[in-house]
Structure formats: C-alpha cells, structure tokens
C-alpha cells in the first residue's frame, strides 16, 4: 500500500521544521510520468477531470465524487479523517477550491490486515466519505460495473509528488497532473498495470504513460466511454520490485471498483445489513473546527514578506499568487503551502494551525526575519 507522504518543510541535519504524518505503509503515493513528454501535457490532461476530484486535505490523498454528497477514496486515506473525528475535531475536504465538511466515513475494518495484504488479493482498501452539503459545480463519476477492465485505457489524476520513469520521484510543486496507462490484469480485488519505458513498444504503452506518486493515494483511475467518465480504480499501492519508487517497471495496484458495487450502493442508500466488518465513524455533535481563523489584512503589506530566507543553508521562499492576495511558503522538492493571516505579521499554515510563521525586523520596506514555530521548537530564518 502507498505511504501517504509526510509533509516535510525543512530538514537540515537534525532540524525538522514541519512534519505531518498520516503514514500507514512503507510504499509510495504522486503522478510520475514518462520522461520524453513535456510536463505541460500532463498538466493539461488533468484539467479534463479536475471537477470530479475531492482533495481530502489530510494533507495528502485524493478522492472522487460519485454522488450528490458522497466521495470515494482508499481506506488507508479515510483513516486520517476517522482519527480526527475520534479526537473530537471536524474535517473539511476541498472540492472546486471550496471547503466542505465531512460528517461520516465508512471503511472495511480488515483493510489493513497484514496476512491478507501479504497475499495481495483480499485487501479491501476502499472507503466512502459523506459530505454535509452537495458540492457546487462538481461533476460525478459513474461507477464502472463491468468485468472487462483488462486492456482498457485509464486516466489517473493527482497532485502528489512529480517525477519521471528515469529519475523516479522528484519533489512536489502542488500542481495537478494527469497520466494514462492500460490495465494489464484484473484480480479479485486489484486492477494492475506496469509503468512501461517508451522504448519497450508494448501494446500497453500509452501516449501519456504514467503512474500515481506520493500524495495520490485514494485517487481515481478513470475509464472514458462515449464521453462518460467512469471510476474503475482507486489508487492503493505500488509494487516496486524491491527497487526505488516511481521508476519504469514498477507495477501499480488500484482497488477494483467493479467488485464493490453492491457494497457502495448499500452504504450510500442505507439499505445494507449492519455488518461487523464495517467501520463507520461519524463526527461528534460537539466537534471542534480547528481550521486557522483568518483575519483581514491590508494586502499591500504581503509584498513586504516576499523573498528568500535562509536557515542553515536551506532556502525558504515566500511569494504571492492570485494578484497578490494570497501568501505562500515554498521549499525545493516540496509542495507550496498557503499561509493564512492570523495576527499582526503572523500566519498559520492553512492545512494546520499547529505550524506558525511570523515575520520580524522590518527594514526599508521588507521584513528581514522569518520565525517558524512548530511543536518541537522555534527556528529563525534570515532574509538572503
């Protein structure tokens, strides 16, 4: 099964600036593509499917919208939401750039059974996510119900780590990419395909050949027929053949949706029998919304924070987007993180209020220091 990629903002010798962990395995998760195509082609391909995607906001993992108030994902992703519910917290996913509250997740209890996982067949890495409100402007993928998936062209979408088949994983820039492949095998629980090198010229090689990467767990494998988008698979794990992740020759394993149709429909309609092998976790009535509380600020001041700051040889880049209205923090090989204003020259990561940034020492219209606070300490970076 794929590892839901830890967010690491800064690692210099013994200093870890930020690390979130929703790790449930030792395998991998983003969109890794063939090396001989322009990256812009994969970014453009993803646009076709972006309105079907539910970003689980964990911070990693994706899902797919399949009904008015339902999304589907991998069980090893949904466990992150369940843990927040059990801790008395609310959780919000992101659909069409809008946060929508989740009030229930449903998964198989035995999805992480070690003995079953070793056999590769019986693992049920699938979960349903119930939304409190219907997302506006989203599109719903139909469930692929036939058992003829082999040889079908599939489209994968995600915004996890990028890379290509020659170098493997190569960081994260936060951009959504699409890739294609062709299903080679369908078992009781899995759909499988290989990341083929362009020189192999096999019948399975596709124009935009790729696989999912760290951060893409739970994301879709779509089959498109007569312009209708069907969900055939859910990103689960990668067989690396004892080598590095993301290189040509690795084999993807996606949960086979067609084998769970009755379960999905029963759970969404509430018509199924109560089963002990199901884990249903709901948000508590008094759940706390722990999202950062943003304050209004003069957007003109954001430019005073923009620049590069150094901490023990590592550069932290601060920049704005959307006509200077949003502030972001970026490190090489990591995805950009949006900063939410919470006080005078103070910001919190949008994805978690446990990690804070404060700018100090204004001089000649810019700030000279960046103070990063996290649970294990406080670190100071200086403008370059």
C-alpha distance (Angstrom), angle and dihedral (degrees) to the residues before:
residue distance angle dihedral
X1 . . .
X2 3.76 . .
X3 3.73 122.5 .
X4 3.78 113.2 -123.0
X5 3.76 97.7 -124.0
X6 3.80 117.2 -109.8
X7 3.78 113.9 -126.5
X8 3.77 107.1 -123.7
X9 3.74 114.1 -180.0
X10 3.74 98.6 177.1
X11 3.78 134.0 7.5
X12 3.79 116.0 171.8
X13 3.78 116.1 159.3
X14 3.81 102.6 -55.3
X15 3.81 97.6 -12.6
X16 3.78 118.9 104.2
X17 3.76 109.8 -176.8
X18 3.79 99.7 -176.9
X19 3.79 133.1 0.6
X20 3.79 127.6 164.9
X21 3.79 115.7 -174.8
X22 3.77 128.1 -158.8
X23 3.79 91.4 150.3
X24 3.77 119.3 159.1
X25 3.80 103.2 158.8
X26 3.77 146.4 16.3
X27 3.78 96.8 -113.9
X28 3.79 132.9 87.8
X29 3.81 145.2 -89.2
X30 4.90 130.8 -172.7
X31 3.77 135.7 83.9
X32 3.81 107.4 -76.8
X33 3.81 113.6 -174.5
X34 3.80 141.8 -169.7
X35 3.78 112.8 -79.7
X36 3.81 99.2 -130.8
X37 3.81 99.0 64.9
X38 3.79 130.2 78.8
X39 3.80 113.6 -99.9
X40 3.82 89.8 -131.9
X41 3.80 89.6 67.6
X42 3.81 92.1 60.7
X43 3.80 91.8 46.1
X44 3.80 90.1 51.3
X45 3.80 91.8 47.7
X46 3.82 91.2 57.7
X47 3.81 92.5 57.1
X48 3.79 90.2 71.5
X49 3.81 90.5 65.0
X50 3.81 105.4 29.6
X51 3.82 95.2 107.2
X52 3.81 90.5 59.8
X53 3.80 93.6 56.3
X54 3.81 127.1 100.5
X55 3.82 112.0 -164.9
X56 3.80 105.7 -149.1
X57 3.81 94.4 -150.6
X58 3.81 94.5 -142.2
X59 3.14 79.2 127.1
X60 3.80 90.8 -97.5
X61 3.81 132.3 35.7
X62 3.77 135.3 68.0
X63 3.79 136.4 -137.1
X64 3.78 138.3 -168.3
X65 3.81 128.0 -121.9
X66 3.81 109.9 -123.8
X67 3.84 104.2 161.8
X68 3.82 141.2 11.7
X69 3.81 93.9 -78.2
X70 3.79 102.9 9.5
X71 3.78 136.7 90.7
X72 3.78 128.1 176.8
X73 3.81 129.1 -143.6
X74 3.80 142.9 147.0
X75 3.80 118.9 -59.6
X76 3.78 91.1 -128.5
X77 3.81 87.0 60.5
X78 3.81 96.7 44.9
X79 3.79 90.4 55.4
X80 3.81 87.7 73.1
X81 3.80 90.2 59.8
X82 3.81 91.8 44.7
X83 3.80 90.2 54.0
X84 3.80 90.6 54.0
X85 3.81 90.8 50.5
X86 3.79 90.8 50.1
X87 3.80 88.9 50.8
X88 3.81 89.9 55.2
X89 3.82 95.9 -106.7
X90 3.78 132.8 129.5
X91 3.78 121.5 -124.4
X92 3.80 130.3 -150.0
X93 3.79 128.7 -165.2
X94 3.80 124.5 -158.4
X95 3.80 121.1 -120.0
X96 3.80 121.2 167.7
X97 3.82 88.9 -8.3
X98 3.82 89.7 -58.8
X99 3.78 125.0 115.5
X100 3.81 113.9 -127.9
X101 3.78 124.0 -173.4
X102 3.80 120.5 -118.9
X103 3.80 118.1 -145.3
X104 3.83 102.8 177.6
X105 3.80 143.3 19.6
X106 3.80 126.4 -166.7
X107 3.81 124.8 -163.7
X108 3.77 141.8 152.0
X109 3.80 112.6 -88.7
X110 3.80 92.7 -141.7
X111 3.81 96.2 50.5
X112 3.82 90.8 112.6
X113 3.81 97.7 42.3
X114 3.81 103.7 145.0
X115 3.80 96.0 -150.4
X116 3.80 92.3 50.3
X117 3.80 92.4 45.0
X118 3.81 90.7 54.4
X119 3.80 90.1 57.3
X120 3.83 88.8 53.3
X121 3.80 93.1 -143.0
X122 3.83 118.0 76.4
X123 3.82 100.2 43.7
X124 3.83 111.3 123.4
X125 3.79 102.1 -154.8
X126 3.79 96.3 171.5
X127 3.81 134.8 108.7
X128 3.79 140.9 174.0
X129 3.79 123.4 -132.8
X130 3.81 118.8 -157.1
X131 3.82 118.0 -150.9
X132 3.81 123.0 -150.0
X133 3.80 91.3 -139.0
X134 3.78 136.1 24.2
X135 3.81 111.6 -100.7
X136 3.79 114.1 -115.5
X137 3.80 118.0 -125.2
X138 3.80 94.5 4.4
X139 3.80 125.4 133.3
X140 3.79 126.3 -134.9
X141 3.79 123.0 -134.0
X142 3.78 116.7 -142.0
X143 3.80 118.2 -127.3
X144 3.79 115.1 -106.9
X145 3.82 104.5 -124.4
X146 3.80 104.3 174.5
X147 3.79 125.7 94.3
X148 3.81 95.0 -136.9
X149 3.80 98.8 93.3
X150 3.82 96.4 126.3
X151 3.83 112.8 108.0
X152 3.81 91.8 11.6
X153 3.82 118.4 135.9
X154 3.80 111.6 -118.2
X155 3.81 133.1 -164.1
X156 3.81 120.4 -145.4
X157 3.81 124.1 -164.1
X158 3.80 131.5 -169.6
X159 3.77 147.5 129.9
X160 3.77 99.5 -138.7
X161 3.78 125.1 113.9
X162 3.77 118.7 -28.6
X163 3.78 129.1 -142.5
X164 3.78 142.4 117.7
X165 3.77 139.2 -106.9
X166 3.81 94.7 -96.1
X167 3.79 99.5 51.3
X168 3.80 102.0 21.0
X169 3.79 119.9 -147.9
X170 3.80 114.5 12.1
X171 3.81 110.6 177.6
X172 3.78 133.1 -80.9
X173 3.78 130.5 -85.0
X174 3.81 97.2 177.3
X175 3.81 93.6 -113.7
X176 3.78 121.7 136.2
X177 3.79 115.8 -122.6
X178 3.76 136.5 -176.9
X179 3.78 129.8 -149.9
X180 3.79 137.9 176.4
X181 3.78 136.9 -137.8
X182 3.78 138.2 159.0
X183 3.81 125.2 -111.8
X184 3.80 111.1 -114.1
X185 3.79 102.1 176.3
X186 3.80 139.1 17.3
X187 3.81 119.4 -162.4
X188 3.78 131.8 174.7
X189 3.78 91.9 -75.6
X190 3.81 108.8 5.6
X191 3.76 143.2 67.6
X192 3.81 110.6 -155.9
X193 3.78 136.9 -166.8
X194 3.81 137.7 162.9
X195 3.79 128.5 -122.6
X196 3.81 97.7 -121.4
X197 3.78 124.7 -155.5
X198 3.84 111.0 -124.8
X199 3.81 90.3 -120.9
X200 3.81 93.3 60.4
X201 3.81 92.2 74.4
X202 3.81 92.0 -160.7
X203 3.80 120.4 162.2
X204 3.81 87.7 -108.7
X205 3.82 96.0 59.5
X206 3.82 111.3 110.9
X207 3.79 133.2 -161.0
X208 3.80 93.4 -111.9
X209 3.81 96.7 30.3
X210 3.77 115.0 -177.4
X211 3.78 149.0 124.9
X212 3.78 135.7 -136.1
X213 3.79 120.5 -87.7
X214 3.82 141.1 -160.6
X215 3.80 107.0 -45.0
X216 3.82 96.4 29.1
X217 3.81 99.5 88.6
X218 3.79 112.7 134.4
X219 3.78 90.8 23.0
X220 3.80 124.6 132.9
X221 3.76 138.4 -91.2
X222 3.80 103.6 -159.3
X223 3.78 129.1 -160.9
X224 3.81 113.1 -158.5
X225 3.80 117.3 -153.8
X226 3.81 124.8 169.1
X227 3.84 87.8 -11.1
X228 3.81 90.4 -58.9
X229 3.81 116.0 126.0
X230 3.80 114.7 -136.2
X231 3.79 127.1 -173.0
X232 3.81 108.1 -131.8
X233 3.80 103.4 161.0
X234 3.81 145.0 18.7
X235 3.81 119.7 -143.3
X236 3.80 109.6 -109.5
X237 3.82 118.8 146.8
X238 3.78 145.3 -16.5
X239 3.79 129.1 -134.1
X240 3.80 104.0 -141.9
X241 3.82 94.7 -176.0
X242 3.82 87.5 -123.6
X243 3.80 90.6 -60.6
X244 3.82 134.8 102.3
X245 3.78 120.7 -57.5
X246 3.78 122.7 -97.5
X247 3.82 100.2 19.4
X248 3.77 125.8 130.8
X249 3.79 111.1 -80.8
X250 3.80 98.9 36.8
X251 3.81 116.6 127.5
X252 3.79 124.5 -129.8
X253 3.81 121.5 -143.7
X254 3.80 117.9 -160.6
X255 3.80 124.4 -179.9
X256 3.80 107.4 -103.6
X257 3.82 105.8 -120.4
X258 3.81 95.6 -166.3
X259 3.81 89.8 68.2
X260 3.82 92.9 57.3
X261 3.82 101.4 47.2
X262 3.80 96.2 114.0
X263 3.80 92.6 45.7
X264 3.81 91.9 49.3
X265 3.80 94.0 48.8
X266 3.81 93.5 43.8
X267 3.80 92.8 51.5
X268 3.81 94.8 45.1
X269 3.82 93.5 48.6
X270 3.80 95.9 37.5
X271 3.80 91.0 -127.3
X272 3.80 98.1 118.0
X273 3.79 124.6 101.0
X274 3.78 117.6 -98.3
X275 3.78 103.9 -97.5
X276 3.78 128.2 -164.7
X277 3.79 91.6 -146.1
X278 3.81 91.3 64.2
X279 3.78 122.9 88.2
X280 3.80 113.2 -152.5
X281 3.78 116.4 -178.0
X282 3.81 122.5 -177.9
X283 3.79 131.8 -169.6
X284 3.79 112.4 -99.8
X285 3.84 116.5 -108.4
X286 3.80 90.7 -118.1
X287 3.81 95.7 40.7
X288 3.79 115.3 155.9
X289 3.79 123.1 -122.9
X290 3.81 101.7 -135.9
X291 3.78 96.7 177.7
X292 3.81 114.7 130.0
X293 3.81 111.4 -90.2
X294 3.77 107.2 -128.8
X295 3.81 122.8 -146.8
X296 3.79 128.3 -155.9
X297 3.80 115.0 -100.1
X298 3.77 137.4 174.4
X299 3.80 101.8 -92.4
X300 3.78 90.9 -149.8
X301 3.80 89.9 72.3
X302 3.80 92.3 61.7
X303 3.80 89.6 78.2
X304 3.81 88.8 62.7
X305 3.82 89.7 65.0
X306 3.80 95.4 47.3
X307 3.79 115.6 110.3
X308 3.80 144.1 69.1
X309 3.79 123.5 -59.9
X310 3.80 125.7 -167.9
X311 3.78 129.1 -142.0
X312 3.80 114.8 178.8
X313 3.76 94.9 -34.4
X314 3.81 96.1 -40.9
X315 3.79 120.1 111.6
X316 3.80 122.4 -138.3
X317 3.79 112.0 -163.3
X318 3.81 121.1 -153.7
X319 3.80 117.4 -166.5
X320 3.80 142.5 153.7
X321 3.81 133.0 -122.4
X322 3.81 138.4 -177.2
X323 3.80 94.7 49.4
X324 3.77 92.7 -44.4
X325 3.79 95.2 -56.0
X326 3.83 98.7 114.8
X327 3.78 130.9 50.0
X328 3.81 123.5 -145.4
X329 3.80 138.0 -172.1
X330 3.80 119.4 -147.8
X331 3.79 136.8 -176.3
X332 3.79 126.1 -174.7
X333 3.83 111.9 -88.6
X334 3.81 91.9 12.4
X335 3.77 132.4 97.5
X336 3.83 118.6 -104.4
X337 3.81 115.1 -96.8
X338 3.77 121.3 -147.4
X339 3.80 115.7 -132.1
X340 3.80 120.4 -143.3
X341 3.85 118.4 -152.1
X342 3.81 109.9 -121.3
X343 3.82 103.3 159.0
X344 3.78 143.8 -6.1
X345 3.82 103.9 -40.7
X346 3.80 87.4 -18.8
X347 3.80 127.5 122.2
X348 3.78 139.3 178.3
X349 3.77 127.7 -152.9
X350 3.80 107.0 -99.8
X351 3.77 88.8 -135.4
X352 3.83 94.9 55.2
X353 3.77 136.3 6.5
X354 3.81 91.9 -148.3
X355 3.80 90.6 81.9
X356 3.79 118.8 64.0
X357 3.79 137.4 -176.4
X358 3.81 125.8 -159.1
X359 3.79 127.0 -176.4
X360 3.81 119.0 -145.8
X361 3.79 143.3 173.6
X362 3.82 103.9 42.5
X363 3.80 113.2 -155.9
X364 3.80 130.3 169.4
X365 3.78 92.6 -10.0
X366 3.83 98.1 -48.2
X367 3.80 136.1 82.5
X368 3.79 117.3 -114.0
X369 3.82 102.3 -161.4
X370 3.77 137.2 48.3
X371 3.80 116.7 -160.4
X372 3.82 115.2 -160.3
X373 3.80 118.3 -163.5
X374 3.80 123.4 -168.0
X375 3.82 134.9 155.9
X376 3.81 94.0 -86.1
X377 3.79 98.3 47.9
X378 3.80 151.7 -56.5
X379 3.82 123.7 -75.1
X380 3.81 131.5 -170.3
X381 3.80 125.6 -146.5
X382 3.80 122.4 -170.4
X383 3.78 126.6 -143.2
X384 3.82 111.6 -102.8
